Amino acid sequence: EAELARLRSDHAAVLRLRAELEKTKDDLQARERALDAPGSNAGAALVPARAWTNAGRATPDAALATLLWIRSRGDADGLASMLAFAPTRRDADQIFAGLPDGIRQEYGSVEQFVSRFLLKEPTPNATRIVGEREIDSDHVEVGVEVRNPGAGGRQILMLPMQRGEDGWRWAIQTGLVRDIANAARVQTQTSR
């Protein structure tokens, strides 16, 4: 009976994640329409992956370029150094602390856990910045067109960026950390 209750709980979690995914898709489509509107940066040239460089962290755009450059090299430590957690670091730490001991020991920190999961995703073959929306002086969303033929062609992503003491970082939202943790739990359970 305990196993049945656990499976029902897992099923409910999957249904919630599917609903969140559909909402996210709707949000992204709305953002894509906004970025394609007059005044966006959509006419900028695509930058192929081989041309990505370490541009530093002085601006959100530079940090994004550096993030892509690090990502294309599969550098988990470098990617971890480019992450911030929003709305708070404490939330991300609590989610990581709730993972099974084996997972926590394997990764050591929430930054390593998230960065290594993100590195499993396909690397885009080209990108272009299509817009930027300032939330406040320390938070912006950068709209980036991502080209990846293996993952459905063209996508527009809004990446939240956060200013820190050492420059701009990708602000990983608590919901994404939670989704990654849930996926890790399911993967651990199915591999037993």
Buried (B, 14 or more C-beta within 10 A) or exposed (E): EEEEEEEEEBEEEEEEBEEEEEEEEEEBEEBBEBBEEEEBBBEEEBBEBEEBEEBEBEBBBBBBBBBBBBBBBEBBEBBBBBBBBBEEEEBBBBBBEEBEEEBBEEBEEBBBBBBBBBBEEEBBBBBBBBBBBEEEEEBBBBBBBBBBEEBEEEBBBBBBBBBEEEBBBBBBBBBBBBBBBBEBBBEEEEEE
